[in-house]
């Protein structure tokens, strides 16, 4: 409640010319200002090169523009700072043609030199967001070859190795790796060769619809409208993004009209708000999956018949209908439904006789004892408990081991677990490689390889045939052939090659907002406030 009162006080302070809050019944935010509640625990800096987590992306998507964007609804690539782009016939370079009317909030024009500077800075500083490009083979020592300003409005990006240039463009849509900085402004604040890092931790140098006015860690971020934005002035003159980690506090603020949008509400509060007049609840697809993972270092789960049996001991419908509302929707394939080439689910369901037959063929007619590791967050724990119950039907006695993220996923990274209910699997970009490289691909299964970013490695799953198809599909220039290759991966995992990770739900995100607020983009990875309006 104290945090909510602080929000009200700060909001009232921001409302120049507004009457302020009179009472809960009369409370309403001004028509030209947006008050947003979310969790800022992972927001540690405003430097695009150093941010981590979706919340920081959600902030900086509004501050820094990118060359392209993903349509929030269709996930299709669309122009942004780049009016168009040309992919070379050999797929080894992309030429971007920039808008000529784009300016930074400082008034400086956006040029190809700024684009080159932003990407060179990213790799040179080698902070958190550099991993997006490093994982595609980009190296700091070759930045002058990769990023070239051909003229003021033409930027050429050269790939370091064979890849899918469409995926590279998708990466560059996201705040962090794709944020274009005002090079003149940033370098005017350089200290001791830090390329403006110290200054950018608390300031902004973007060309987005808003600029950072002020921010305080774990308190708030205030964004002021950039009147020179190439897309036109936003109807929102100011946006207050407030740190309110408690779901009940967000719910109360929405009910009283003190908050326009709540982005991090718990299921019970969302359910209660659904029946409230004047409020809307919206759920949209996000990235990754909830899944049951096995460790193939355990000889029982190394047996494909045991892994197949587990497929038929998950109550997919029951879990998604009773546990996952607001968190996930049923999905059984390891490619997010919004990615191109994604196939319909194979239709796995509880089938006790089939599971028992497979276990008997594997040498476990009476089942066995094992353990399920799971973080203590409610939806994870409830899903693990449901799976524990259905495993027991086939004689598999699974002890549930709970803990924090570092304990549970730490055990997975160390390959020291048996079963695990978790969440992950890429998918920030609507490209099958984003999921498959996270969940299935494993180039080296040796313990000493320590490829902890690959969940295939964490679960000791290694299949040369699937690795080869995933690698071939990524660089296939013919779109139809590429789609068929990705479909073949899905078909093989359904019928022939049983993977170590079985998704049971595709992650979604949910927000609640006032009915008079329109054009809210709920997904934090593509969220922008520039189009928000109020009645």
C-alpha positions in Angstrom: 0.0 0.0 0.0 2.9 2.4 0.8 4.2 1.9 -2.7 0.8 2.5 -4.2 0.5 5.7 -2.2 3.9 6.7 -3.4 2.8 6.1 -7.0 -0.2 8.2 -6.5 1.9 11.0 -5.1 4.4 10.8 -7.9 1.6 10.6 -10.5 -0.1 13.7 -9.0 3.3 15.5 -9.1 3.6 14.7 -12.8 0.1 15.8 -13.7 0.8 19.4 -14.7 -2.5 21.2 -15.0 -4.5 18.2 -13.7 -6.7 18.3 -10.6 -4.9 15.3 -9.1 -6.6 12.4 -7.3 -9.7 13.4 -5.3 -10.9 9.9 -4.2 -10.8 6.3 -5.3 -14.2 6.8 -7.0 -13.0 9.9 -8.9 -9.4 8.7 -9.5 -8.3 8.9 -13.1 -5.0 9.5 -14.8 -4.7 12.5 -17.3 -5.5 11.9 -20.9 -2.0 12.7 -22.1 -0.1 10.7 -19.5 0.3 6.9 -19.1 0.9 5.3 -15.7 2.3 1.8 -15.9 3.0 -0.7 -13.1 5.6 -3.5 -13.5 8.5 -5.2 -11.8 11.9 -3.5 -12.0 14.0 -5.9 -10.0 16.0 -6.9 -13.0 16.4 -3.3 -14.3 20.0 -2.3 -13.3 21.0 0.2 -16.0 19.7 2.3 -18.9 22.7 1.5 -21.2 21.3 -0.7 -24.0 24.5 -2.7 -24.2 24.3 -3.8 -20.6 20.6 -4.4 -20.0 19.2 -7.8 -19.0 15.6 -9.1 -19.0 12.4 -8.3 -20.7 11.5 -5.4 -18.4 14.5 -3.3 -19.5 13.7 -4.2 -23.1 10.2 -2.9 -22.5 11.5 0.4 -21.3 14.2 1.0 -24.0 12.0 -0.1 -26.9 10.3 3.3 -26.3 13.6 5.2 -26.1 15.8 3.7 -28.8 14.7 3.0 -32.3 15.9 0.0 -34.4 16.4 -0.7 -38.0 13.4 -2.9 -38.2 10.6 -4.1 -36.0 8.5 -7.3 -35.5 4.8 -6.6 -35.9 3.2 -7.2 -32.5 0.4 -9.2 -33.9 1.8 -11.1 -37.0 5.5 -11.1 -35.9 6.4 -10.2 -39.4 9.5 -8.1 -40.1 8.6 -4.4 -40.9 10.7 -1.3 -41.7 11.5 1.2 -38.9 14.6 3.4 -39.1 15.4 1.4 -42.3 12.8 2.1 -45.0 14.0 -1.0 -46.8 16.8 -3.5 -47.0 18.4 -5.8 -49.6 19.8 -9.2 -48.8 22.7 -10.2 -51.0 22.3 -13.2 -53.4 24.8 -15.2 -51.3 23.0 -14.4 -48.1 26.3 -13.0 -46.6 25.3 -9.3 -46.3 22.4 -7.0 -45.8 22.2 -3.4 -47.1 19.9 -1.1 -45.1 18.5 2.1 -46.6 17.7 4.5 -43.8 14.9 7.0 -43.5 16.1 10.6 -44.2 13.7 12.3 -41.8 14.7 10.5 -38.6 16.3 12.5 -35.9 17.5 11.7 -32.4 15.9 13.4 -29.4 18.9 15.7 -29.3 18.1 17.0 -32.8 21.0 15.2 -34.5 20.1 13.3 -37.7 20.2 9.5 -37.6 22.9 8.4 -40.0 24.5 5.1 -41.1 27.5 6.2 -39.0 25.3 6.1 -35.9 24.2 2.5 -36.8 27.8 1.4 -37.3 28.9 3.1 -34.1 26.1 1.4 -32.1 26.9 -2.1 -33.2 30.7 -1.6 -32.9 30.2 -0.2 -29.4 28.1 -3.3 -28.5 30.9 -5.7 -29.4 33.7 -3.5 -28.1 32.3 -3.2 -24.6 31.3 -6.9 -24.6 28.5 -6.4 -22.1 25.4 -8.6 -21.7 23.7 -7.7 -25.0 26.8 -8.5 -27.0 26.0 -12.2 -26.7 23.3 -11.9 -29.3 25.9 -11.1 -32.0 28.7 -13.2 -30.5 26.5 -16.3 -30.7 26.2 -15.6 -34.4 30.0 -15.5 -34.9 30.6 -11.7 -34.7 34.0 -10.8 -33.1 35.1 -7.4 -31.7 38.4 -7.5 -33.6 36.6 -7.6 -37.0 34.0 -4.9 -36.4 35.2 -2.7 -39.2 34.5 -5.5 -41.7 31.1 -6.3 -40.3 29.6 -2.8 -40.0 30.1 -0.2 -42.8 28.4 3.1 -43.4 28.5 3.3 -47.2 27.0 6.8 -47.1 24.9 8.9 -44.7 21.8 6.8 -45.4 23.2 3.4 -46.4 24.5 0.8 -43.9 26.0 -2.5 -44.9 26.1 -5.4 -42.4 28.3 -8.3 -43.4 27.8 -11.7 -41.8 30.9 -13.4 -40.3 29.8 -16.9 -41.4 26.9 -18.6 -43.2 23.6 -17.8 -41.4 20.1 -16.8 -42.1 20.1 -13.0 -42.6 16.4 -12.8 -41.7 17.3 -14.1 -38.2 20.0 -11.4 -37.9 17.5 -8.7 -38.8 15.1 -10.2 -36.2 17.8 -9.9 -33.6 18.3 -6.2 -34.5 14.6 -5.4 -33.9 15.1 -5.8 -30.1 16.2 -3.1 -27.7 19.7 -4.0 -26.6 21.4 -5.5 -29.7 19.3 -3.4 -32.0 19.3 0.0 -30.2 20.7 2.8 -32.4 22.5 5.4 -30.4 23.3 9.1 -31.1 27.1 8.7 -31.5 27.8 12.4 -31.2 25.9 12.7 -28.0 27.3 9.5 -26.5 30.9 10.3 -27.3 30.6 13.8 -25.9 30.1 12.1 -22.5 32.9 9.6 -22.9 35.2 9.1 -19.8 38.5 7.2 -19.9 37.5 5.3 -23.1 34.2 4.0 -21.7 32.3 5.0 -24.8 29.8 6.8 -22.7 28.9 3.8 -20.5 28.9 5.7 -17.2 26.6 8.5 -18.7 24.3 6.1 -20.4 23.6 4.2 -17.2 21.2 7.0 -16.3 20.6 8.9 -19.5 19.4 8.2 -23.0 20.6 9.0 -26.5 17.9 7.5 -28.7 15.5 8.4 -31.5 12.4 6.7 -30.2 9.1 8.2 -29.4 10.2 9.0 -25.8 13.4 10.0 -23.9 14.4 9.2 -20.4 13.6 12.1 -18.1 14.6 10.4 -14.8 14.9 6.9 -13.3 15.6 5.4 -10.0 16.4 1.8 -9.6 13.5 -0.2 -8.1 11.4 2.9 -7.9 10.3 4.4 -11.3 11.2 5.5 -14.8 9.8 8.7 -16.3 9.7 9.0 -20.1 9.1 12.3 -21.8 7.7 12.5 -25.3 10.2 13.1 -28.1 8.4 15.8 -30.2 10.8 15.3 -33.1 10.1 11.6 -33.5 9.9 10.6 -37.1 6.6 8.7 -36.6 4.8 11.8 -35.2 4.1 13.0 -31.7 2.7 10.4 -29.4 -0.6 11.3 -27.7 1.0 10.5 -24.4 3.1 13.4 -23.3 4.7 11.5 -20.5 4.9 7.9 -19.3 5.5 6.9 -15.7 6.7 3.3 -15.3 6.4 2.4 -11.6 8.1 -0.5 -9.8 5.2 -2.3 -8.1 6.3 -5.9 -7.7 3.3 -6.9 -5.5 0.4 -8.1 -7.6 -2.2 -7.0 -5.1 -0.9 -3.5 -5.1 -1.2 -3.4 -8.9 -4.7 -4.8 -8.7 -5.7 -2.1 -6.2 -4.2 0.7 -8.3 -6.2 -0.5 -11.3 -9.4 -0.8 -9.4 -9.0 2.7 -8.0 -8.0 4.2 -11.4 -4.6 5.2 -10.2 -2.8 2.9 -12.7 -3.5 2.6 -16.4 -1.7 -0.6 -17.1 -0.5 -3.5 -14.9 2.0 -5.8 -16.5 2.9 -8.2 -13.7 -0.2 -9.5 -12.0 -0.7 -12.9 -10.4 -3.4 -15.3 -11.7 -5.8 -14.8 -8.7 -5.7 -11.0 -9.2 -6.2 -11.3 -12.9 -9.2 -13.5 -12.4 -10.7 -11.1 -9.9 -10.1 -8.1 -12.3 -11.8 -10.0 -15.2 -15.2 -9.3 -13.7 -14.5 -5.6 -12.9 -16.3 -3.1 -15.1 -14.0 -0.7 -16.9 -11.0 -3.0 -17.0 -9.6 -5.2 -19.8 -7.5 -8.4 -19.5 -5.4 -9.3 -22.5 -3.2 -12.4 -23.0 -0.8 -12.8 -25.9 1.9 -15.3 -27.0 5.4 -14.8 -25.7 8.6 -16.7 -25.9 9.5 -20.2 -24.9 7.7 -23.1 -23.2 6.9 -24.8 -19.9 8.3 -28.3 -20.1 9.2 -31.6 -18.5 12.9 -32.3 -19.0 14.9 -35.5 -18.4 18.6 -36.1 -17.8 19.9 -38.6 -20.3 22.9 -39.1 -18.1 20.5 -41.3 -16.1 20.4 -44.7 -17.9 16.6 -44.9 -17.4 15.9 -41.7 -19.3 18.6 -42.5 -21.9 16.2 -45.2 -23.0 13.9 -43.7 -25.7 11.0 -46.0 -24.7 11.0 -44.4 -21.2 11.1 -40.9 -22.7 8.3 -41.8 -25.0 6.3 -43.3 -22.1 6.5 -39.9 -20.3 4.8 -38.2 -23.3 1.7 -40.2 -22.4 1.9 -39.5 -18.7 1.3 -35.8 -18.9 -2.3 -34.4 -18.6 -1.8 -31.6 -21.2 -5.4 -30.5 -21.2 -5.8 -30.6 -17.4 -2.6 -28.7 -16.7 -3.4 -26.0 -19.3 -7.1 -25.6 -18.3 -6.6 -25.5 -14.5 -3.1 -24.3 -13.9 -1.8 -22.3 -16.8 -4.4 -19.7 -17.6 -2.6 -16.3 -17.9 0.7 -18.2 -18.1 0.6 -20.6 -21.0 -1.5 -22.4 -23.6 -1.2 -26.0 -24.7 1.8 -26.6 -27.0 3.6 -29.9 -27.6 6.2 -29.1 -30.3 9.5 -27.4 -29.6 8.8 -24.5 -32.0 6.7 -21.5 -30.9 3.4 -21.4 -32.8 4.2 -17.9 -34.1 7.4 -19.0 -35.9 7.3 -19.8 -39.6 7.2 -23.6 -40.3 5.5 -24.3 -36.9 3.3 -27.4 -37.2 0.1 -28.3 -35.4 0.5 -30.3 -32.2 0.8 -34.1 -32.6 -2.0 -34.6 -30.2 -0.3 -36.3 -27.3 -2.6 -37.1 -24.4 -2.8 -39.3 -21.3 -2.6 -42.9 -22.4 -1.9 -45.1 -19.5 -2.0 -48.5 -21.3 0.5 -47.2 -23.9 2.8 -45.7 -21.3 2.8 -49.0 -19.3 3.5 -51.0 -22.4 6.5 -48.7 -23.3 7.8 -48.9 -19.7 7.5 -52.8 -19.8 9.4 -52.9 -23.1 12.1 -50.7 -21.5 12.5 -53.1 -18.6 10.4 -51.2 -16.0 7.0 -52.9 -15.9 6.5 -51.8 -12.3 7.9 -48.3 -12.8 10.7 -46.8 -10.6 11.6 -44.1 -8.1 12.9 -40.7 -9.3 12.8 -37.0 -8.4 11.3 -33.9 -10.1 13.1 -30.6 -9.5 11.0 -27.4 -9.8 11.2 -23.8 -8.6 8.7 -22.9 -5.9 6.7 -20.4 -8.1 3.1 -21.5 -8.0 2.4 -22.5 -11.6 5.6 -24.4 -11.8 5.0 -26.3 -8.6 1.3 -27.0 -9.4 2.4 -28.4 -12.9 5.0 -30.6 -11.2 2.5 -31.9 -8.7 0.1 -32.7 -11.5 2.8 -34.6 -13.4 3.8 -36.4 -10.2 0.3 -37.6 -9.9 0.0 -39.0 -13.5 3.5 -40.6 -13.3 2.3 -42.5 -10.3 -0.4 -44.1 -12.3 2.3 -46.0 -14.2 4.3 -46.8 -11.0 6.8 -44.0 -11.3 7.2 -42.5 -7.8 8.6 -39.0 -8.2 9.7 -37.0 -5.2 9.4 -33.2 -5.7 12.4 -31.1 -4.9 11.8 -27.4 -4.7 14.1 -24.4 -4.6 15.1 -21.1 -6.1 16.1 -20.6 -9.7 19.8 -20.8 -9.0 19.3 -24.1 -7.2 17.0 -25.8 -9.7 18.4 -24.5 -12.9 21.9 -24.7 -11.4 21.4 -28.4 -11.0 20.3 -28.6 -14.7 23.4 -26.6 -15.8 25.6 -29.0 -13.8 23.8 -32.0 -15.3 22.8 -33.1 -11.8 19.1 -33.9 -11.9 16.7 -36.6 -13.0 13.4 -34.9 -14.0 12.8 -31.1 -14.0 9.7 -29.0 -14.7 11.0 -25.7 -16.1 10.5 -22.9 -18.6 12.7 -21.7 -21.5 13.5 -22.6 -25.0 14.3 -19.3 -26.9 11.6 -17.9 -29.1 12.1 -14.1 -28.7 12.3 -14.1 -32.5 9.8 -15.9 -34.7 12.4 -18.1 -36.3 12.6 -21.9 -35.7 16.3 -21.7 -35.1 15.7 -19.5 -32.0 13.8 -22.5 -30.4 15.7 -25.4 -31.8 19.1 -24.1 -30.9 18.0 -23.5 -27.4 16.1 -26.8 -26.8 17.5 -29.5 -29.2 20.8 -28.5 -30.8 23.9 -29.7 -29.0 27.3 -29.5 -30.9 29.4 -31.2 -28.2 27.9 -33.5 -25.5 31.1 -33.8 -23.5 30.9 -32.8 -19.8 34.0 -30.6 -20.2 32.3 -28.6 -23.1 30.0 -26.9 -20.5 27.6 -25.6 -23.2 25.2 -24.4 -20.6 23.3 -22.1 -23.0 22.1 -25.2 -24.8 19.4 -27.1 -23.0 20.2 -30.0 -25.2 23.6 -30.1 -23.6 22.1 -29.6 -20.1 19.9 -32.7 -20.6 22.7 -34.7 -22.3 20.7 -35.0 -25.5 22.9 -35.4 -28.6 21.7 -36.4 -32.1 23.9 -35.8 -35.1 21.1 -36.1 -37.6 19.0 -33.4 -35.9 22.1 -31.2 -35.5 22.8 -31.5 -39.2 19.2 -30.7 -40.3 19.1 -27.6 -37.9 22.4 -26.4 -39.3 21.4 -27.0 -42.9 18.0 -25.4 -42.5 19.5 -22.2 -41.0 21.5 -21.4 -44.1 19.1 -22.7 -46.8 18.3 -19.7 -49.0 15.2 -21.1 -50.6 12.3 -20.3 -48.2 10.1 -23.3 -49.2 13.0 -25.7 -48.8 13.9 -24.1 -45.5 10.4 -24.6 -44.2 10.4 -28.3 -45.3 13.7 -28.9 -43.4 12.2 -27.4 -40.2 9.1 -29.5 -40.6 11.2 -32.6 -41.0 12.9 -31.8 -37.6 9.4 -31.7 -36.0 8.2 -34.9 -37.7 11.4 -36.8 -36.7 11.0 -35.8 -33.1 7.4 -36.8 -33.1 7.9 -40.3 -34.6 11.6 -41.4 -34.6 13.8 -39.4 -32.3 12.4 -38.8 -28.8 14.0 -35.6 -27.4 14.9 -35.0 -23.7 12.5 -32.1 -23.3 8.7 -32.4 -23.7 6.8 -29.0 -23.8 3.4 -29.0 -22.4 2.6 -25.3 -22.6 3.6 -22.3 -24.7 4.3 -19.3 -22.6 2.0 -16.3 -22.8 2.0 -13.0 -21.0 -1.0 -11.2 -19.6 -1.7 -7.5 -18.7 -4.7 -5.7 -17.3 -5.5 -2.1 -18.3 -8.2 0.5 -18.1 -10.9 0.2 -20.8 -10.4 3.8 -21.9 -6.7 3.0 -22.8 -6.2 1.7 -26.3 -3.5 0.1 -28.5 -1.5 -1.3 -25.5 1.1 -3.8 -26.7 1.3 -6.5 -24.0 4.3 -8.5 -25.0 7.3 -6.8 -23.4 9.7 -7.8 -26.1 7.9 -5.7 -28.7 6.1 -3.3 -26.4 6.0 0.4 -27.5 3.8 3.1 -26.1 4.0 5.5 -29.1 0.5 4.4 -30.4 -1.3 4.4 -27.0 -4.4 6.6 -26.8 -7.1 7.3 -24.3 -10.8 8.1 -24.7 
